[in-house]
């Protein structure tokens, strides 16, 4: 996906597509140039790419990817930035994201697909909360089955991408810290809001349940990443 977007000049700040991806959906469709650039890019992605990566091709997904890149570039401004630095930051991120997607694909873990990513656990204390619990993206990127297209949805999606890359990049001994230390912006507030719509609890209980639920979603993702990274290559399995 990133390679196709690169061919379409999505990362060139002078291109129409680049400007379109930085606009809100409403503003993007006001102007024919940005609208056509976005529609053409989306059509090419849809024709070329797999439904297993659907969420990455949405407006919120593309903006989340851009946010991850620009946050990395911005972090480097503290040390002084030259064009070569920006190019290196872009390439490192592209390589990291492509490696993560390849890992997920090889293990048939389609977190970004159209099909729901289901969290399963026996005797879960969250079972009564139904979809808010068992659907990974509910309360993070989705609210009542609808994608959150605003800036909160973008930040939350970017935080999930960064969580994945951070976990893959780190050694197994420190990965678990991310469940406590890596925040998913706005997710806890959104989960709390969903809980209040459907269940009767005290404010304190809503906060406690929402906090535990987002930790559980991060733990689920971390456990899947650990399992994929610890999986033996086929030749080793045959040797055993």
C-alpha positions as CSV (number, residue, x, y, z in Angstrom):
1,X,0.0,0.0,0.0
2,X,2.8,2.4,0.9
3,X,4.6,1.7,-2.3
4,X,1.5,2.4,-4.3
5,X,0.9,5.6,-2.5
6,X,4.5,6.6,-3.0
7,X,4.1,6.0,-6.8
8,X,1.0,8.3,-6.6
9,X,3.1,11.0,-4.9
10,X,1.1,10.8,-1.6
11,X,4.3,11.6,0.3
12,X,5.2,14.6,-1.8
13,X,4.0,17.7,0.0
14,X,3.5,19.5,-3.3
15,X,1.1,16.9,-4.7
16,X,-2.7,17.2,-4.7
17,X,-3.1,13.7,-3.2
18,X,-0.9,14.7,-0.3
19,X,-3.0,17.8,0.4
20,X,-6.2,15.7,0.1
21,X,-5.1,13.2,2.7
22,X,-4.4,16.0,5.2
23,X,-7.9,17.4,4.8
24,X,-11.1,16.3,6.6
25,X,-13.4,14.2,4.5
26,X,-15.8,17.1,4.2
27,X,-13.2,19.6,3.1
28,X,-11.6,17.1,0.7
29,X,-14.8,16.7,-1.3
30,X,-15.5,20.4,-1.7
31,X,-12.6,20.8,-4.2
32,X,-12.8,18.7,-7.4
33,X,-9.0,18.3,-7.6
34,X,-8.5,16.9,-4.1
35,X,-11.7,14.8,-4.5
36,X,-10.5,13.3,-7.8
37,X,-7.0,12.7,-6.4
38,X,-8.4,10.8,-3.4
39,X,-11.0,8.8,-5.5
40,X,-8.4,7.8,-8.1
41,X,-6.0,6.7,-5.4
42,X,-8.6,4.8,-3.5
43,X,-9.7,3.0,-6.7
44,X,-6.2,2.0,-7.5
45,X,-5.7,0.7,-3.9
46,X,-9.0,-1.2,-4.0
47,X,-8.2,-2.8,-7.4
48,X,-4.7,-3.8,-6.3
49,X,-4.9,-4.6,-2.6
50,X,-6.5,-7.2,-0.4
51,X,-9.6,-6.7,1.8
52,X,-7.5,-8.1,4.6
53,X,-5.9,-4.6,4.9
54,X,-9.1,-2.6,4.4
55,X,-8.7,-0.4,7.5
56,X,-5.3,0.8,6.3
57,X,-6.9,2.1,3.0
58,X,-9.6,4.2,4.7
59,X,-9.2,7.9,5.1
60,X,-8.6,7.4,8.9
61,X,-6.1,4.7,8.2
62,X,-4.1,6.7,5.7
63,X,-4.1,9.7,8.0
64,X,-3.0,7.5,10.9
65,X,0.0,6.3,8.8
66,X,0.9,9.9,7.9
67,X,0.6,10.9,11.6
68,X,3.1,8.1,12.6
69,X,5.6,9.3,10.0
70,X,5.2,13.0,10.8
71,X,5.5,12.4,14.6
72,X,8.8,10.7,13.9
73,X,10.0,13.5,11.7
74,X,9.0,16.1,14.3
75,X,10.9,14.2,17.0
76,X,14.0,14.6,14.9
77,X,13.6,18.4,14.7
78,X,15.1,18.6,18.2
79,X,18.4,17.4,16.7
80,X,18.2,19.5,13.5
81,X,16.7,18.1,10.4
82,X,18.1,18.0,6.8
83,X,16.3,16.4,3.8
84,X,18.5,13.3,4.2
85,X,17.2,12.8,7.8
86,X,13.6,13.1,6.7
87,X,14.2,10.6,3.9
88,X,15.8,8.2,6.4
89,X,12.9,8.5,8.8
90,X,10.4,7.9,6.1
91,X,12.3,4.8,4.8
92,X,12.8,3.4,8.3
93,X,9.0,3.7,9.1
94,X,8.0,2.2,5.7
95,X,10.4,-0.8,6.3
96,X,9.0,-1.3,9.9
97,X,5.4,-1.2,8.8
98,X,6.0,-3.5,5.8
99,X,7.8,-5.9,8.1
100,X,4.8,-5.9,10.5
101,X,2.3,-6.4,7.8
102,X,4.4,-9.3,6.3
103,X,4.5,-10.9,9.8
104,X,0.8,-10.6,10.2
105,X,0.1,-11.9,6.7
106,X,2.4,-14.9,7.1
107,X,0.5,-15.8,10.3
108,X,-2.9,-15.1,8.8
109,X,-3.6,-12.4,11.4
110,X,-5.7,-9.8,9.6
111,X,-6.0,-7.1,12.2
112,X,-6.7,-4.5,9.6
113,X,-9.2,-6.5,7.6
114,X,-12.9,-6.0,7.0
115,X,-13.7,-9.0,9.2
116,X,-13.9,-8.3,12.9
117,X,-10.8,-9.2,15.0
118,X,-12.3,-11.2,17.8
119,X,-10.9,-11.5,21.3
120,X,-11.6,-14.9,22.8
121,X,-10.9,-15.9,26.4
122,X,-12.6,-18.4,28.6
123,X,-14.3,-17.1,31.7
124,X,-13.6,-13.5,30.9
125,X,-14.8,-11.0,33.4
126,X,-15.8,-8.8,30.4
127,X,-18.0,-11.3,28.7
128,X,-21.2,-9.5,29.8
129,X,-20.1,-6.4,27.9
130,X,-20.5,-8.2,24.6
131,X,-19.0,-6.5,21.5
132,X,-17.3,-3.7,23.5
133,X,-15.1,-6.5,24.9
134,X,-14.8,-9.1,22.2
135,X,-14.4,-6.9,19.1
136,X,-10.8,-5.6,19.2
137,X,-11.5,-2.3,17.4
138,X,-14.7,-1.4,19.2
139,X,-14.0,1.6,21.4
140,X,-10.6,2.2,19.7
141,X,-11.5,2.9,16.0
142,X,-15.1,1.9,16.0
143,X,-18.1,3.2,18.0
144,X,-21.3,1.3,17.6
145,X,-20.0,-0.4,14.4
146,X,-19.1,2.9,12.8
147,X,-15.5,4.0,12.1
148,X,-14.5,7.1,14.0
149,X,-13.3,9.4,11.3
150,X,-12.4,12.4,13.4
151,X,-9.0,13.4,14.9
152,X,-9.6,11.1,17.9
153,X,-10.0,8.1,15.6
154,X,-6.8,9.0,13.7
155,X,-4.8,9.4,16.9
156,X,-6.1,6.1,18.4
157,X,-5.3,4.2,15.1
158,X,-1.8,5.8,15.0
159,X,-1.2,4.6,18.6
160,X,-2.1,1.1,17.7
161,X,0.3,1.1,14.8
162,X,3.0,2.5,17.0
163,X,2.2,-0.1,19.7
164,X,2.6,-2.9,17.1
165,X,5.9,-1.5,15.8
166,X,7.3,-0.9,19.3
167,X,6.4,-4.5,20.4
168,X,8.0,-6.1,17.3
169,X,11.1,-3.9,17.6
170,X,11.8,-4.6,21.3
171,X,13.2,-7.7,23.0
172,X,10.7,-10.0,24.6
173,X,11.8,-9.1,28.1
174,X,10.6,-5.5,27.8
175,X,7.6,-5.9,25.4
176,X,5.1,-6.5,28.2
177,X,5.8,-3.0,29.6
178,X,3.9,-1.5,26.7
179,X,0.6,-2.8,28.0
180,X,0.9,-0.4,31.0
181,X,3.0,2.3,29.5
182,X,1.8,2.8,25.9
183,X,-1.4,4.7,25.8
184,X,-4.1,4.5,23.1
185,X,-5.4,8.0,23.0
186,X,-9.2,8.5,23.6
187,X,-9.9,4.7,23.7
188,X,-10.6,4.6,27.4
189,X,-13.0,7.6,27.2
190,X,-14.8,6.0,24.2
191,X,-15.1,2.6,25.8
192,X,-16.5,4.4,28.9
193,X,-19.1,6.2,26.8
194,X,-20.1,2.9,25.1
195,X,-20.5,1.3,28.5
196,X,-22.7,4.1,29.8
197,X,-25.0,3.7,26.9
198,X,-25.8,0.1,27.6
199,X,-25.0,-0.7,31.2
200,X,-25.7,0.7,34.6
201,X,-22.7,1.2,36.8
202,X,-21.2,3.9,39.0
203,X,-18.8,6.5,37.5
204,X,-15.9,4.8,39.4
205,X,-16.9,1.4,38.0
206,X,-17.2,2.8,34.4
207,X,-13.6,4.1,34.7
208,X,-12.2,0.9,36.2
209,X,-13.9,-1.3,33.6
210,X,-12.8,0.9,30.7
211,X,-9.2,1.0,31.9
212,X,-9.1,-2.8,32.3
213,X,-10.7,-3.4,29.0
214,X,-8.3,-1.3,27.0
215,X,-5.4,-3.1,28.8
216,X,-7.0,-6.4,27.9
217,X,-7.1,-5.3,24.2
218,X,-3.4,-4.3,24.3
219,X,-2.6,-7.6,26.0
220,X,-4.4,-9.6,23.4
221,X,-2.4,-7.8,20.6
222,X,0.8,-8.3,22.5
223,X,0.1,-12.0,23.0
224,X,-0.5,-12.5,19.3
225,X,2.7,-10.6,18.4
226,X,4.7,-12.7,20.9
227,X,3.2,-15.9,19.5
228,X,4.1,-14.9,15.9
229,X,7.6,-13.8,16.8
230,X,8.3,-17.0,18.8
231,X,6.9,-19.3,16.1
232,X,9.6,-21.7,14.7
233,X,10.4,-21.5,11.0
234,X,9.0,-24.4,9.0
235,X,12.5,-26.0,8.6
236,X,13.0,-26.0,12.4
237,X,9.5,-27.6,13.0
238,X,10.4,-30.4,10.5
239,X,13.7,-31.0,12.3
240,X,11.8,-31.4,15.6
